[in-house]
Structure formats: C-alpha cells, structure tokens
Amino acid sequence: MPRITTPARPAALLAGAIAMAAPGAAQDFDTQPSIREMESRLEDQHVLFGVEIESDVTDDLLELGRLVAMGGAEAGGSGMACVSCHGAEGRGDGSGAFPRIAGQPGWYLYKQLTDYASGARPNRVMSGIAQRLTETEMEAVSAYYAAIDAPFRPVLGTVDAQTLQWGGQLGAAGSAELGIPACVNCHGPQGTGNPPSVPYLAGQYANYMTHQLQLWKDGTRDNDAMNVMSAIASKMTEEDMRAVSEYYARVRPPEREDLSGTARTTAAEGAAGGD
Amino acid sequence: MADRTLPRTDVVIVGGGWTGLTAAYELANAGQRCVVLERGGPRHDATHFAGPEEHDELKYALRYGHMMDVKRETLTFRHDRRQQALPMRRLGSFLPGSGLGGAGIHWNGQLWRPLPSDLRMRSHYTERYGADFIPDDIAIQDWGVTYDELQPHLDFFERICGTAGRAGNLDGEAHPGGNPFEGPRTSDYPNPPMQQPISNTLFGEAAERLGLNPFPMPSANVTRAYENPYGAQLHPCTYCGFCERFGCGYLAKADPIICVYDRIRDHENFEIRFGAQVLKVETSQDGRTATGVTYQGEDGLDYFQPADTVCLCAYALWNVHLMLVSGLGRPYDPQTRTGTVGRNYSYQTIAAVDAFFDDEIVTNPFMGAGALGVVVDDYNGDNFDHSDLGFLGGGYIACKQYHGRPISYQPVPEGTPPWGAQWKRAVRETYGHHGDLVVHGSSVSTPENYLDLDPTWTDAYGRPLLRMTFNFPENDRRMSDYVMNRAVEIAQEMEHVTSVASTNLAAVDSNYSIVPYQTTHNVGGAAIGTDPSTSVVNRYGQMWDHHNVFVFGACLFPQNLGYNPTGPLMGLAYWTLEHLKGDYLDNPRPLMDA
C-alpha cells in the first residue's frame, strides 16, 4: 500500500494556514535551499498538488528528505546520494542525462521511486537506489525535491526554428494526420504538469525527454496508470520526439509568485466569505 | 430553383456524423462515388478537442459550443394537439450536434445492444401476456428485423469503437460478470472493462446482495491502445471526466472522426462539403424516386446535387423534417391516424437517484468517463414479470461517475435549500461523497406523440419548422416510478450511504419539460417495419415510397428502448448498408413488396 493518500477533504488544505510567499531570493546552485523557505511552498498546490503524505509534511520530514538526498539514511543510505546527479536543488547537471526533479509533483516523484524499486520502471542506476530506501525515506525525499523552487539552467545548443515550430505544434495541437494527441491534454497548457500524477515538461532537459519517449515507444518504460504514453510514443518518429523535447526544454512555467499569489487569494476568499 | 446544378454523383449523403460517414466509408469502398453534405464545419480530435481548452465547462457544456445553432434551425413544441406550439429558442432537453462527426463527438460512449425482445416488442408482449395486454393507445411495433439478423452488425460496430466491456452471453453460454439478459453474442468485447471507482463498486456489491446481476457498462471510452477494423488507432482513456458535451482530445473516446473519417477522407470516391445545408430532397416527376438534393452552400447559393441514391443521415429529428419539407412519404395525421412520416416519435424516461456517503468514502468525482458505470439490467425491457405492474417496458439502473465538473456537479441531500449559505455548505460537504444513480428507461410510442410541420413558424431558410407534439405516456411514468423505486432500494442497501434522494423527470402528474437536459435520444418519426401503413421504411431502411432513398439513425426506432440509441442505430446502419451494397446497387428496386 502506498502511504501517500489523497486527502479526505482537499479544501481543508487550501483553507489551512496561509503563509506569505517567501521572497524569491536568488539561489546559488551549490547552496541548499532552506527548510523554512521550502515549508512556505507547501501551501502551493503546485508542490504537493492536493496530495498529502500520511503524516503532515513537517520540517522534520523535509530535514529527513534532505538527509536522504545527501546520501544518508537508515539502511546506510541509498548507496548513492541524489545530489551527486540531481544536485541539491534538483536541477540535474545540465547534461540531460539526469532529469530536473525540482518542483515535480511529490506524488509523481514518489511513484517513480516505487516503480524503480519494483522494476515497473527499469533503470540500472535508479532501481538499486530506490530498493535501498525505506517507505518513509521515499516520501521524505519526494517531498523535499517537490518543495524546491530552483532556477532553470540555460538551455544548451541550438535548434532550427522549423523543428521548434513542429515541436510546439505537436505540443499544443498534436497531429490529426499522425493520430497523435496534443501534450497539453495532460501536461497542461504550458507544459507545467497536471498534479498529482502528470509531470511537468517545461524546462525539462531535451535529451532526457527524447530518451524517455524512446523508452515508452520500446515498451521498456510502461509505468503510467493507463498506458497512455506508449500509445502516443509509438506513433512518433525520432524527429517528432526530438522536436517536442527541444520545444518543451525551452518553455518556462509562469512565475511561481504569480501562481501561488492566485491560489492564496482564492483560499483567503474561500475562508473568509465561503458562506 | 437551385442557382446551379452540379455534376451527378452516385450517392449523396445528408450529414457527416456516425451514420453518414459510415455509409460513405462502406459505399465508397464498394465503388460508389459519395458526396457527404455536412451543415457544420471541419474539425479533428487532435487539433480541436485538446484539453485544457476543451475542458471549458462554460463554453461547451453550458453554452453548447459543439451543438447545433437554434437560430438557424429549431423546432416548435407543445404537449398536445390543443396547444399552440412555440419555437424552442434555446437548447435544453436534448442536444443535437453540428459539424464533422455530428453529435457523435460529444456523446458519452455508452454503447449498448438491444434485447432480442425489444426488436419484436408487440409480438413479444402479446405472446407472453396475451392479446389484450397492450392498451389501444400504445402504438408499439416490431422492428421487422431480428436480433439474430442485427447481431453481426452490432458486433462489428463494437469493434469499430474498441468497446470495453464484459460479455454475459457468448453463443448462448452464460458468462458470470456480464449482462445475463443480453442476446447471444458471437464475440466478447474487444477490450476489457473500465476500472470502476468506489461508488460504482459499492453499487455493484449492494445490487448483488439484493439478488440482482451487476456488470460494467459497455463503454466506447477505450481501455487500451487499440486498432479498429478500419485501421484507426485509439488510445487508452485517462478518465478525465469530460466526455458528454465535449470532444475527446486524447483520441480515447470512439467518435466518427477518428474511427471512420480519418480512414476514408483520402479515398478517391469520397468527398465531403462543409457548410452545406440540405434544404430539400428532390423527386422525379412520377414521385417514385429521388433525383438528388438541393443545398445551400457556404457562399449562400443554392446547389442541386443530382445523385442515383440518397442517404438521409442527419440527426433523427432533422431526417424527419427533411422528409416532411420534401414531400417524401405520407405525413402522419393524428386525427385519422393515417400516414407514417412523423408517426411514432418517442423519447427516453430519466429518473435520478442520489446516494450520499459518509466521510469514509471519498469518490473523487472529477476522475470519470462518459461510460464509467456499473449497471443492472434486471428491470429493463421484459427482463422482469410485467403481469401485474400496469405498464410495459423498463430501463437499466446504473451507478455512474462520468463527470465532476465544477458548475454542473453540485449534488446536495434532500431538504437542502436551493441557494444560500446552507446550499453552499452542502455542496462543499457532499461533492466528494456522492453516488450518481440513473434510471434510463424506455418510452412507448402513442398515436398522440408525433412530429409534423408547424403552420406558423419558419426557419432561416424559409421552411416550416418541425413541430413536436409530445408528453410522457402514462405507461412510461408508471414504469419510470417503478424502476426508480428499485434503484432507491439498491441505493439504500449500499454500504456507507447516509441518505438517498430521488427525482423522476417523467413523474406521474407532471408534464414533460423541454428545458432541463434529459437525453439526446429523440427517436422515431420514420419507423422501420414490414407494413407500409405503419412504417416509413421497409426492414432494410429503404423508403417504401421512394426506393432510392435510404434512411439511417434513431428516427427508425418504432419506439424507444431502455438503452442509449447509438449501438442499436449503428447496427441498423450496417444492416442497411449490407443490403444496399449487396442487393440494391446492381439492381435498384424496392427490396420489399409494399
């Protein structure tokens, strides 16, 4: 049984303690985000996305998450620290070999870890790591990375305009001719994801996304609930995959402050004038 | 007189929905040059129906973004012949579509077969209950085509849609977990049933405890990647909860665009013209055949499109309208009870039962699909003894989870005020703790429910409007009440249920209202049958009076069954096309003697 459950009353999350947005302090890649800053972001629906962990996300859990990320945990650690590839802020190393995980939905990250551990998402590096994490450690490290708001790295390399145009078209409208549904259906209008189960694409590394599409197509990766991605990837050529990946690598989500500002205003109105 | 006469074509098809595009596919591949005339515009699932834009409840569900424009064409309505009918100026009770794919793009995907006894309703009731059982004011008829004859075609359409379900009767052998009352099927559903949410599961368990036979609703919301017999590729459903009133950008709900149109659009024998409003079917001088159709093009000019064969594939109501304004067949006269066009119009009875759960059950209603349901068919058709009930017909009882849309999905327990603070609190508290049960019932035809032309009002093209004279027959009110009470019993038996509410939209002592949405299941008006005095088309869907006019769709139903019409009407469409291709084209003539 997964220990992350949907809350009985999602509205309760929104109507709960309303924290002020943390000032968007410039983050240095090498510094760790402060727990206090991360805590304030837990109110943002884009962090945990209406999904709560069985116990409340406290600073203890975030501290544990940071500890796991640094490679220390009950079973002698995961064997390899998350930070060594994904970085302390979950931005990856820019190569695209390791995905950006900062701010991905907490439940999505947790599910990937359980799927790595069970073999539902086979991966030579991640499977071994996930198998050595306890349930609580998986929750903690998912919550930790979900709560980080890290700046994007500059996009490396150039792509011709036609490829980007085609990628954007596939993303926004799919293809009637090829029978490919648009990415925006599930991943959101700006590729920002659809919580709790659909990850963001905007700002993800192109190499990573191209590779994943190939894995979906091959059937190596087959761990989404309804097997939607295999059906889509099977209709894409390598050029299609590259185009759509390069496109989304260059898309940036709207400013966090805007998003949380809106959410909080709504929550405040709901709490004050709901009746 | 048309402004221009176009070059002749083999077949002209009125309407680009399920039946029109299917007719075009089958006939174009049989070597016939087909021209489809669609009043709306082109569109495609991938480019036009992608979320999140498509999931705009206000635009599509409430402002009817995909539906027909009643400012151009509508109907007038009255309850009985003594009243003055008035135009329906807004959509409400039913929602006909417009544009490529027709209403087939915004359906829920609930894909049923008729019961064998549904297709010989009059004979069946007479045989089982005696000749005096059916009252004089009930005009039910046999369809003239049997379940065994339709079976291969029903089966084929299920495969066209990649239907998800569980067989209950495979070649006469009972299969547990399926519908034990269904007619024998030659093959199982092509895809496994949908995954059921908690409310539907609790419903199934309760029904089972009451000795009923629950099964997953047959669904055209596809459950895995699937290629249909035409080569169309469908994707697995994501349970996004936006089927009814929306197109499916996931390519997961079977619709006429992805299942049929994409596979025929490049065929050399296929042509479709958009913005083509068919005004009239033209007939030869002796009146015995049609010569083609006149339509208004996008440029506002009238065109005559001559054709050897005419297929009427518009929505049920507009097929009948087109016949009436074109003088095809003999219009029904309720005074003398003669004539056939417009006769046997019937609708669908709907009753709703709400079950409210305690806090332990969280339903997450936003995760849903149009045909995500668990059903019992024990009170449908003649699956139960009608001897002492005082009515005939029945309906299925389903617990469904098909949407949790913020504006429309606001279930509240009985006794809640309709607005204000208490109402808001009730919506908040019950949104995620509600089970949605429906009774989807049959409707008998009567001599007083019919369609004809309105003497007063005209449409944007100067034609008299269709006039609908309809009220729920007493038989259907009693039936709907009876089956609703069975649904209430199931709801009360469901675990974790704290209260139950029910509404019968066809209640005794209330009038049919054309305002609140009920179903887009208008049927009849051009009944199929074997007797020219009570049917417009013969058992092959061919008009008795004009042998080169073939009629498709739910207008053929002599009365409405307890099921959603798309499955049965597409079974009929493939049956008609089989005879049109195999028996008619080489030797055009009436396929039955009048």
Interface residues (C-beta under 8 A of the other chain):
Chain A: T6 A8 R9 P10 A11 A172 A173 G174 S175 A176 G179 I180 P181 A182 V184 N185 C186 G188 P189 M226 N227 V228 S230 A231 I232 S234 K235 G274 D275
Chain B: H44 D45 A46 T47 A50 G51 P52 E53 T223 R224 A225 A232 Q233 H235 P236 C237 T238 Y239 C240 G249 Y250 L251 I258 D262 D359 V362 N364 A421 K424 R425 R428 G432
